[in-house]
Amino acid sequence: MNAILAWEDVPIFDSEKAEADYWAENRLDVRLMESAVASASEVSESVTITLRIDPRMLARIKRLARSRYLNYQSMIKQWLSERMEQEFRDH
């Protein structure tokens, strides 16, 4: 069985059968699950913002998040956090 080390490694599925076949051969790495739980529990304060997004893009984001069993807003925050860390490392 293959261990999935990053959320980006989980594909978007065309059908429930494709998803079932994928998960029959793959599993999430424990560290990935632990980091998701840890990052959620470390949130002590947040600020609400308004962000305008093209409806088609939002639909695609929601579909992608759903395929990864994530809340789409949490996934967007995770992407922003990862990109911010990358930007700080690169500069």
PyMOL commands that place a pseudoatom at each C-alpha (Angstrom):
pseudoatom trace, name=CA, resn=MET, resi=1, chain=A, elem=C, hetatm=0, pos=[0.000, 0.000, 0.000]
pseudoatom trace, name=CA, resn=ASN, resi=2, chain=A, elem=C, hetatm=0, pos=[1.338, 3.450, -0.951]
pseudoatom trace, name=CA, resn=ALA, resi=3, chain=A, elem=C, hetatm=0, pos=[1.502, 6.258, 1.601]
pseudoatom trace, name=CA, resn=ILE, resi=4, chain=A, elem=C, hetatm=0, pos=[0.331, 9.707, 0.490]
pseudoatom trace, name=CA, resn=LEU, resi=5, chain=A, elem=C, hetatm=0, pos=[2.722, 12.343, 1.869]
pseudoatom trace, name=CA, resn=ALA, resi=6, chain=A, elem=C, hetatm=0, pos=[1.035, 15.521, 0.546]
pseudoatom trace, name=CA, resn=TRP, resi=7, chain=A, elem=C, hetatm=0, pos=[-2.550, 16.529, -0.164]
pseudoatom trace, name=CA, resn=GLU, resi=8, chain=A, elem=C, hetatm=0, pos=[-1.478, 17.532, -3.676]
pseudoatom trace, name=CA, resn=ASP, resi=9, chain=A, elem=C, hetatm=0, pos=[-0.731, 13.859, -4.405]
pseudoatom trace, name=CA, resn=VAL, resi=10, chain=A, elem=C, hetatm=0, pos=[-4.418, 12.956, -4.136]
pseudoatom trace, name=CA, resn=PRO, resi=11, chain=A, elem=C, hetatm=0, pos=[-5.922, 13.183, -7.628]
pseudoatom trace, name=CA, resn=ILE, resi=12, chain=A, elem=C, hetatm=0, pos=[-9.324, 14.474, -8.649]
pseudoatom trace, name=CA, resn=PHE, resi=13, chain=A, elem=C, hetatm=0, pos=[-11.513, 11.456, -9.316]
pseudoatom trace, name=CA, resn=ASP, resi=14, chain=A, elem=C, hetatm=0, pos=[-13.828, 10.984, -12.292]
pseudoatom trace, name=CA, resn=SER, resi=15, chain=A, elem=C, hetatm=0, pos=[-16.092, 8.565, -10.447]
pseudoatom trace, name=CA, resn=GLU, resi=16, chain=A, elem=C, hetatm=0, pos=[-16.712, 6.953, -7.097]
pseudoatom trace, name=CA, resn=LYS, resi=17, chain=A, elem=C, hetatm=0, pos=[-15.290, 3.701, -8.458]
pseudoatom trace, name=CA, resn=ALA, resi=18, chain=A, elem=C, hetatm=0, pos=[-12.037, 5.426, -9.445]
pseudoatom trace, name=CA, resn=GLU, resi=19, chain=A, elem=C, hetatm=0, pos=[-11.850, 6.932, -5.969]
pseudoatom trace, name=CA, resn=ALA, resi=20, chain=A, elem=C, hetatm=0, pos=[-12.555, 3.580, -4.293]
pseudoatom trace, name=CA, resn=ASP, resi=21, chain=A, elem=C, hetatm=0, pos=[-9.900, 1.896, -6.435]
pseudoatom trace, name=CA, resn=TYR, resi=22, chain=A, elem=C, hetatm=0, pos=[-7.394, 4.602, -5.547]
pseudoatom trace, name=CA, resn=TRP, resi=23, chain=A, elem=C, hetatm=0, pos=[-7.994, 4.332, -1.794]
pseudoatom trace, name=CA, resn=ALA, resi=24, chain=A, elem=C, hetatm=0, pos=[-7.816, 0.539, -1.983]
pseudoatom trace, name=CA, resn=GLU, resi=25, chain=A, elem=C, hetatm=0, pos=[-4.171, 0.955, -3.038]
pseudoatom trace, name=CA, resn=ASN, resi=26, chain=A, elem=C, hetatm=0, pos=[-3.214, 4.144, -1.140]
pseudoatom trace, name=CA, resn=ARG, resi=27, chain=A, elem=C, hetatm=0, pos=[-3.478, 5.590, 2.347]
pseudoatom trace, name=CA, resn=LEU, resi=28, chain=A, elem=C, hetatm=0, pos=[-2.718, 8.928, 3.975]
pseudoatom trace, name=CA, resn=ASP, resi=29, chain=A, elem=C, hetatm=0, pos=[0.574, 9.110, 5.832]
pseudoatom trace, name=CA, resn=VAL, resi=30, chain=A, elem=C, hetatm=0, pos=[0.076, 9.489, 9.587]
pseudoatom trace, name=CA, resn=ARG, resi=31, chain=A, elem=C, hetatm=0, pos=[2.247, 12.638, 9.649]
pseudoatom trace, name=CA, resn=LEU, resi=32, chain=A, elem=C, hetatm=0, pos=[-0.016, 14.277, 7.075]
pseudoatom trace, name=CA, resn=MET, resi=33, chain=A, elem=C, hetatm=0, pos=[-3.071, 13.595, 9.212]
pseudoatom trace, name=CA, resn=GLU, resi=34, chain=A, elem=C, hetatm=0, pos=[-1.284, 14.728, 12.385]
pseudoatom trace, name=CA, resn=SER, resi=35, chain=A, elem=C, hetatm=0, pos=[-0.192, 17.992, 10.758]
pseudoatom trace, name=CA, resn=ALA, resi=36, chain=A, elem=C, hetatm=0, pos=[-3.757, 18.666, 9.632]
pseudoatom trace, name=CA, resn=VAL, resi=37, chain=A, elem=C, hetatm=0, pos=[-5.061, 18.121, 13.162]
pseudoatom trace, name=CA, resn=ALA, resi=38, chain=A, elem=C, hetatm=0, pos=[-2.213, 20.137, 14.731]
pseudoatom trace, name=CA, resn=SER, resi=39, chain=A, elem=C, hetatm=0, pos=[-2.656, 23.102, 12.415]
pseudoatom trace, name=CA, resn=ALA, resi=40, chain=A, elem=C, hetatm=0, pos=[-6.387, 23.155, 13.087]
pseudoatom trace, name=CA, resn=SER, resi=41, chain=A, elem=C, hetatm=0, pos=[-5.879, 23.157, 16.839]
pseudoatom trace, name=CA, resn=GLU, resi=42, chain=A, elem=C, hetatm=0, pos=[-3.231, 25.910, 16.707]
pseudoatom trace, name=CA, resn=VAL, resi=43, chain=A, elem=C, hetatm=0, pos=[-5.688, 28.429, 15.289]
pseudoatom trace, name=CA, resn=SER, resi=44, chain=A, elem=C, hetatm=0, pos=[-6.391, 30.745, 18.164]
pseudoatom trace, name=CA, resn=GLU, resi=45, chain=A, elem=C, hetatm=0, pos=[-7.644, 33.814, 16.360]
pseudoatom trace, name=CA, resn=SER, resi=46, chain=A, elem=C, hetatm=0, pos=[-8.725, 34.603, 12.834]
pseudoatom trace, name=CA, resn=VAL, resi=47, chain=A, elem=C, hetatm=0, pos=[-9.928, 37.600, 10.871]
pseudoatom trace, name=CA, resn=THR, resi=48, chain=A, elem=C, hetatm=0, pos=[-12.766, 37.477, 8.397]
pseudoatom trace, name=CA, resn=ILE, resi=49, chain=A, elem=C, hetatm=0, pos=[-11.990, 38.918, 4.960]
pseudoatom trace, name=CA, resn=THR, resi=50, chain=A, elem=C, hetatm=0, pos=[-13.917, 39.280, 1.727]
pseudoatom trace, name=CA, resn=LEU, resi=51, chain=A, elem=C, hetatm=0, pos=[-12.359, 37.858, -1.405]
pseudoatom trace, name=CA, resn=ARG, resi=52, chain=A, elem=C, hetatm=0, pos=[-14.009, 38.006, -4.809]
pseudoatom trace, name=CA, resn=ILE, resi=53, chain=A, elem=C, hetatm=0, pos=[-13.475, 34.865, -6.898]
pseudoatom trace, name=CA, resn=ASP, resi=54, chain=A, elem=C, hetatm=0, pos=[-14.808, 33.907, -10.289]
pseudoatom trace, name=CA, resn=PRO, resi=55, chain=A, elem=C, hetatm=0, pos=[-17.757, 31.515, -9.702]
pseudoatom trace, name=CA, resn=ARG, resi=56, chain=A, elem=C, hetatm=0, pos=[-16.258, 28.875, -12.016]
pseudoatom trace, name=CA, resn=MET, resi=57, chain=A, elem=C, hetatm=0, pos=[-12.966, 28.972, -10.141]
pseudoatom trace, name=CA, resn=LEU, resi=58, chain=A, elem=C, hetatm=0, pos=[-14.768, 28.655, -6.806]
pseudoatom trace, name=CA, resn=ALA, resi=59, chain=A, elem=C, hetatm=0, pos=[-16.752, 25.689, -8.114]
pseudoatom trace, name=CA, resn=ARG, resi=60, chain=A, elem=C, hetatm=0, pos=[-13.508, 23.991, -9.157]
pseudoatom trace, name=CA, resn=ILE, resi=61, chain=A, elem=C, hetatm=0, pos=[-11.911, 24.723, -5.777]
pseudoatom trace, name=CA, resn=LYS, resi=62, chain=A, elem=C, hetatm=0, pos=[-14.922, 23.298, -3.953]
pseudoatom trace, name=CA, resn=ARG, resi=63, chain=A, elem=C, hetatm=0, pos=[-14.887, 20.179, -6.134]
pseudoatom trace, name=CA, resn=LEU, resi=64, chain=A, elem=C, hetatm=0, pos=[-11.171, 19.680, -5.492]
pseudoatom trace, name=CA, resn=ALA, resi=65, chain=A, elem=C, hetatm=0, pos=[-11.604, 20.186, -1.745]
pseudoatom trace, name=CA, resn=ARG, resi=66, chain=A, elem=C, hetatm=0, pos=[-14.528, 17.764, -1.638]
pseudoatom trace, name=CA, resn=SER, resi=67, chain=A, elem=C, hetatm=0, pos=[-12.455, 15.115, -3.420]
pseudoatom trace, name=CA, resn=ARG, resi=68, chain=A, elem=C, hetatm=0, pos=[-9.838, 15.517, -0.668]
pseudoatom trace, name=CA, resn=TYR, resi=69, chain=A, elem=C, hetatm=0, pos=[-12.425, 15.502, 2.146]
pseudoatom trace, name=CA, resn=LEU, resi=70, chain=A, elem=C, hetatm=0, pos=[-11.518, 19.068, 3.087]
pseudoatom trace, name=CA, resn=ASN, resi=71, chain=A, elem=C, hetatm=0, pos=[-13.480, 22.221, 3.714]
pseudoatom trace, name=CA, resn=TYR, resi=72, chain=A, elem=C, hetatm=0, pos=[-12.754, 24.479, 0.731]
pseudoatom trace, name=CA, resn=GLN, resi=73, chain=A, elem=C, hetatm=0, pos=[-11.969, 27.482, 2.930]
pseudoatom trace, name=CA, resn=SER, resi=74, chain=A, elem=C, hetatm=0, pos=[-9.475, 25.445, 4.954]
pseudoatom trace, name=CA, resn=MET, resi=75, chain=A, elem=C, hetatm=0, pos=[-7.855, 24.206, 1.764]
pseudoatom trace, name=CA, resn=ILE, resi=76, chain=A, elem=C, hetatm=0, pos=[-7.497, 27.782, 0.451]
pseudoatom trace, name=CA, resn=LYS, resi=77, chain=A, elem=C, hetatm=0, pos=[-5.916, 28.839, 3.777]
pseudoatom trace, name=CA, resn=GLN, resi=78, chain=A, elem=C, hetatm=0, pos=[-3.543, 25.871, 3.570]
pseudoatom trace, name=CA, resn=TRP, resi=79, chain=A, elem=C, hetatm=0, pos=[-2.538, 26.849, 0.018]
pseudoatom trace, name=CA, resn=LEU, resi=80, chain=A, elem=C, hetatm=0, pos=[-1.948, 30.460, 1.067]
pseudoatom trace, name=CA, resn=SER, resi=81, chain=A, elem=C, hetatm=0, pos=[0.128, 29.364, 4.039]
pseudoatom trace, name=CA, resn=GLU, resi=82, chain=A, elem=C, hetatm=0, pos=[2.245, 26.986, 1.936]
pseudoatom trace, name=CA, resn=ARG, resi=83, chain=A, elem=C, hetatm=0, pos=[2.818, 29.625, -0.743]
pseudoatom trace, name=CA, resn=MET, resi=84, chain=A, elem=C, hetatm=0, pos=[3.695, 32.283, 1.830]
pseudoatom trace, name=CA, resn=GLU, resi=85, chain=A, elem=C, hetatm=0, pos=[6.312, 29.972, 3.392]
pseudoatom trace, name=CA, resn=GLN, resi=86, chain=A, elem=C, hetatm=0, pos=[7.727, 29.266, -0.071]
pseudoatom trace, name=CA, resn=GLU, resi=87, chain=A, elem=C, hetatm=0, pos=[7.955, 32.984, -0.847]
pseudoatom trace, name=CA, resn=PHE, resi=88, chain=A, elem=C, hetatm=0, pos=[9.781, 33.663, 2.427]
pseudoatom trace, name=CA, resn=ARG, resi=89, chain=A, elem=C, hetatm=0, pos=[12.233, 30.808, 1.740]
pseudoatom trace, name=CA, resn=ASP, resi=90, chain=A, elem=C, hetatm=0, pos=[12.908, 31.989, -1.831]
pseudoatom trace, name=CA, resn=HIS, resi=91, chain=A, elem=C, hetatm=0, pos=[13.633, 35.600, -0.848]
for i in range(1, 91): cmd.bond("trace and resi %d" % i, "trace and resi %d" % (i + 1))
show_as sticks, trace
zoom trace
